[in-house]
Amino acid sequence: MEILRDPFWRFVGVALTLLGVGVTVAIYFLRRRKKRLAYEIVSSSSLLSMRDELGRKLEINYGGYEVKNVHLINLRIYNSGTVPIESGDFERCISIDFGGRSRVLSSEIKDTNPKNLEIEYDTNEDTITFDPVLLNSEDSFSVKALVSDYQSELDVDARIVGVSSIQRGPEGQITTLAIMAVGMLLSLAGVGMSIYSGEAYNTKELLYRKIQLISNITISVGYVTALVAMFKNDRFRNLFNEMKEYFHSISV
């Protein structure tokens, strides 16, 4: 019973408990098997929003047609689950419906992951339809579309075995934030132990060294957990690469 009253072993118990919870949560999120498909509207820019202010007699044509309220939309579709979606799983193809009044002026596939992912698609008035294709976990592709008379609403639909609906993402962000939170909690616990060790130093030098060792290990584990979670996520990784390219460009 005396060992349970020792502040050092109390801190050890708290640290091990937090570490156990963190590892359990991380394993749960990383190993659960779920089939999911999600989409993300990366950007939506209005190109001709000032038409009415410029004058009603102004006419803007694209490919021989008068256009208005034109938007450039960048949309990303990705496998947000841990199970591959095979081409045979599609009962109805993935489609993007921009609304009955809209008209797709042009479209192109951008930024496939992996690079050898080949996407075939058709455009029909207000809809873009993608042919069935194998999408492994974290596979993704982006489509850029120039759409006239866009009302800021679109519908992404498909009928896929094991997938109830296509969710608007990024869903992977939730998993990343959960694991990062665990890492930060571990780091905070380590900082708390380090603060306590400073008080313990005035009474017991050996106790101080023990707490310092445990606190350093806890802070390191939490820090590494948060970093791994960030770099496993596409959005954080892309943001880091963009920042690295920016600082490289201004340093040249």
C-alpha positions as CSV (number, residue, x, y, z in Angstrom):
1,M,0.0,0.0,0.0
2,E,2.9,2.3,0.6
3,I,3.9,2.2,-3.1
4,L,0.4,3.5,-4.0
5,R,0.9,6.6,-1.9
6,D,4.2,7.4,-3.6
7,P,3.6,10.4,-5.9
8,F,6.1,9.0,-8.4
9,W,4.2,5.8,-8.9
10,R,0.9,7.7,-9.1
11,F,2.3,9.6,-12.0
12,V,3.6,6.4,-13.6
13,G,0.1,4.9,-13.3
14,V,-1.5,8.0,-14.9
15,A,1.1,8.0,-17.7
16,L,0.6,4.3,-18.5
17,T,-3.2,4.7,-18.4
18,L,-3.1,7.6,-20.9
19,L,-0.6,5.7,-23.1
20,G,-2.9,2.6,-23.0
21,V,-5.9,4.6,-23.9
22,G,-4.0,6.4,-26.7
23,V,-2.7,3.1,-28.2
24,T,-6.2,1.5,-28.0
25,V,-7.9,4.4,-29.7
26,A,-5.2,4.6,-32.4
27,I,-5.4,0.8,-33.1
28,Y,-9.2,1.0,-33.2
29,F,-9.3,3.8,-35.8
30,L,-6.4,2.3,-37.9
31,R,-7.6,-1.3,-38.0
32,R,-11.4,-1.1,-38.3
33,R,-12.6,-2.3,-41.6
34,K,-15.2,0.0,-43.3
35,K,-16.1,0.6,-46.9
36,R,-16.7,4.3,-47.5
37,L,-16.7,6.7,-50.3
38,A,-16.6,10.5,-49.8
39,Y,-16.3,13.7,-51.7
40,E,-14.9,17.1,-50.9
41,I,-15.6,20.5,-52.6
42,V,-12.0,21.8,-52.7
43,S,-12.9,25.1,-54.2
44,S,-15.8,26.9,-55.9
45,S,-15.0,30.2,-57.6
46,S,-17.5,32.5,-59.3
47,L,-16.1,33.8,-62.6
48,L,-19.0,36.0,-63.8
49,S,-20.7,37.2,-60.6
50,M,-20.5,40.9,-61.7
51,R,-22.5,40.5,-64.9
52,D,-25.6,42.3,-63.7
53,E,-23.6,45.2,-62.4
54,L,-21.8,45.5,-65.7
55,G,-25.0,45.9,-67.6
56,R,-27.9,43.8,-68.8
57,K,-26.9,44.3,-72.5
58,L,-23.6,42.6,-71.9
59,E,-23.6,39.1,-73.4
60,I,-20.9,36.5,-72.6
61,N,-20.6,33.5,-74.8
62,Y,-18.8,30.2,-74.4
63,G,-18.6,27.7,-77.3
64,G,-21.4,29.6,-79.1
65,Y,-23.7,29.7,-76.1
66,E,-24.6,32.6,-73.8
67,V,-23.5,31.8,-70.3
68,K,-24.1,33.4,-66.9
69,N,-23.3,32.8,-63.2
70,V,-20.3,30.7,-64.2
71,H,-18.4,28.8,-61.5
72,L,-15.1,26.9,-61.6
73,I,-15.6,23.9,-59.3
74,N,-12.8,21.6,-58.0
75,L,-14.2,18.5,-56.4
76,R,-12.3,15.5,-55.0
77,I,-13.7,12.0,-54.7
78,Y,-11.8,9.5,-52.5
79,N,-12.1,6.1,-50.7
80,S,-12.3,7.2,-47.1
81,G,-12.6,3.7,-45.7
82,T,-10.1,0.9,-45.2
83,V,-11.6,-1.6,-47.7
84,P,-11.1,-1.4,-51.5
85,I,-14.1,-0.5,-53.6
86,E,-13.8,-2.8,-56.7
87,S,-15.2,-1.9,-60.1
88,G,-17.7,-4.9,-59.7
89,D,-19.1,-3.3,-56.6
90,F,-20.8,-0.5,-58.6
91,E,-24.5,-1.1,-59.4
92,R,-24.8,2.6,-60.4
93,C,-21.8,4.7,-61.4
94,I,-20.6,7.7,-59.5
95,S,-22.2,10.9,-60.8
96,I,-22.1,14.6,-60.0
97,D,-25.4,16.4,-60.7
98,F,-25.1,20.2,-60.7
99,G,-28.8,20.8,-60.9
100,G,-31.3,20.9,-63.7
101,R,-30.7,24.6,-64.7
102,S,-26.9,24.2,-64.8
103,R,-24.8,23.4,-67.8
104,V,-21.3,21.8,-67.7
105,L,-19.2,23.8,-70.1
106,S,-16.0,21.8,-69.7
107,S,-14.4,19.3,-67.3
108,E,-11.1,17.5,-66.8
109,I,-9.6,15.0,-64.3
110,K,-6.8,16.4,-62.1
111,D,-4.5,15.0,-59.4
112,T,-5.2,11.3,-59.3
113,N,-3.8,9.3,-56.4
114,P,-2.0,7.0,-57.3
115,K,-0.7,8.6,-60.5
116,N,-1.6,5.5,-62.5
117,L,-5.3,5.7,-61.6
118,E,-7.2,6.1,-64.9
119,I,-10.6,7.7,-64.7
120,E,-13.0,7.5,-67.6
121,Y,-16.1,9.8,-67.6
122,D,-18.9,11.3,-69.6
123,T,-20.5,14.7,-69.5
124,N,-24.2,15.2,-70.2
125,E,-25.6,18.7,-69.8
126,D,-25.7,19.1,-66.0
127,T,-24.1,15.8,-65.0
128,I,-20.7,14.2,-65.0
129,T,-20.7,10.4,-64.8
130,F,-17.6,8.3,-64.0
131,D,-17.1,4.7,-65.2
132,P,-16.6,2.0,-62.4
133,V,-13.0,1.8,-61.3
134,L,-11.0,0.1,-58.5
135,L,-10.5,2.5,-55.6
136,N,-8.2,1.2,-52.9
137,S,-8.1,2.8,-49.5
138,E,-7.0,6.5,-49.8
139,D,-7.2,6.4,-53.6
140,S,-8.6,9.6,-54.9
141,F,-9.1,11.8,-58.0
142,S,-10.2,15.4,-58.5
143,V,-12.3,16.8,-61.3
144,K,-12.4,20.4,-62.3
145,A,-15.6,21.6,-64.0
146,L,-16.7,24.9,-65.5
147,V,-20.4,25.2,-64.9
148,S,-22.8,27.9,-65.9
149,D,-26.0,28.9,-64.1
150,Y,-24.7,27.1,-61.0
151,Q,-26.9,27.5,-57.9
152,S,-24.2,26.4,-55.3
153,E,-25.8,23.0,-54.9
154,L,-24.7,19.7,-56.3
155,D,-25.4,16.0,-55.6
156,V,-22.8,13.2,-55.7
157,D,-24.5,9.9,-56.0
158,A,-23.7,6.2,-56.7
159,R,-25.0,2.7,-55.8
160,I,-22.2,0.7,-54.3
161,V,-22.2,-2.7,-52.5
162,G,-21.6,-2.0,-48.8
163,V,-21.8,1.8,-49.1
164,S,-25.1,3.3,-48.0
165,S,-24.3,6.8,-49.3
166,I,-21.5,9.0,-50.4
167,Q,-20.6,11.3,-47.5
168,R,-19.3,14.8,-47.8
169,G,-15.9,14.8,-46.3
170,P,-13.2,15.0,-45.4
171,E,-14.1,12.1,-43.0
172,G,-10.4,11.2,-42.6
173,Q,-10.0,14.5,-40.8
174,I,-12.0,13.2,-37.9
175,T,-9.7,10.2,-37.4
176,T,-6.6,12.4,-37.7
177,L,-7.9,14.9,-35.1
178,A,-8.8,12.1,-32.7
179,I,-5.3,10.5,-32.8
180,M,-3.7,14.0,-32.6
181,A,-5.8,14.7,-29.5
182,V,-4.5,11.6,-27.9
183,G,-0.9,12.6,-28.7
184,M,-1.4,16.0,-27.3
185,L,-3.0,14.6,-24.1
186,L,0.1,12.4,-23.7
187,S,2.4,15.4,-24.2
188,L,0.4,17.4,-21.6
189,A,0.6,14.6,-19.1
190,G,4.4,14.6,-19.7
191,V,4.6,18.3,-19.1
192,G,2.6,18.0,-15.9
193,M,5.0,15.4,-14.7
194,S,8.0,17.6,-15.6
195,I,6.5,20.5,-13.5
196,Y,5.9,18.2,-10.6
197,S,9.5,16.9,-10.8
198,G,10.7,20.5,-10.3
199,E,8.9,20.5,-6.9
200,A,10.2,17.1,-6.1
201,Y,13.8,18.1,-6.7
202,N,13.9,20.1,-3.5
203,T,13.2,17.0,-1.4
204,K,14.4,13.9,-3.4
205,E,16.9,14.1,-6.2
206,L,16.3,10.4,-7.2
207,L,12.5,11.0,-7.4
208,Y,13.2,14.0,-9.6
209,R,15.3,12.0,-12.0
210,K,12.7,9.2,-12.2
211,I,9.9,11.7,-13.0
212,Q,12.0,13.5,-15.5
213,L,12.6,10.2,-17.4
214,I,9.0,9.3,-17.4
215,S,7.9,12.7,-18.5
216,N,10.4,12.9,-21.3
217,I,9.2,9.5,-22.6
218,T,5.6,10.5,-22.4
219,I,6.1,13.8,-24.2
220,S,8.1,12.1,-26.9
221,V,5.4,9.4,-27.4
222,G,2.7,12.0,-27.6
223,Y,4.6,14.2,-30.0
224,V,5.4,11.3,-32.3
225,T,1.8,10.1,-32.2
226,A,0.5,13.5,-33.3
227,L,3.1,13.9,-36.0
228,V,2.4,10.4,-37.5
229,A,-1.4,11.2,-37.5
230,M,-0.8,14.4,-39.3
231,F,1.4,13.0,-42.1
232,K,-0.9,10.0,-42.6
233,N,-3.6,12.5,-43.6
234,D,-3.7,13.7,-47.2
235,R,-4.8,17.3,-46.4
236,F,-2.1,17.9,-43.7
237,R,0.5,16.3,-46.0
238,N,-0.5,18.5,-48.9
239,L,-0.5,21.6,-46.7
240,F,3.0,20.8,-45.5
241,N,4.2,20.3,-49.1
242,E,2.7,23.6,-50.2
243,M,4.3,25.4,-47.2
244,K,7.7,23.7,-48.0
245,E,7.5,24.8,-51.7
246,Y,6.5,28.3,-50.7
247,F,9.4,28.8,-48.3
248,H,11.7,27.2,-50.9
249,S,10.5,29.7,-53.5
250,I,11.1,32.8,-51.3
251,S,14.5,31.6,-50.2
252,V,15.8,31.1,-53.8
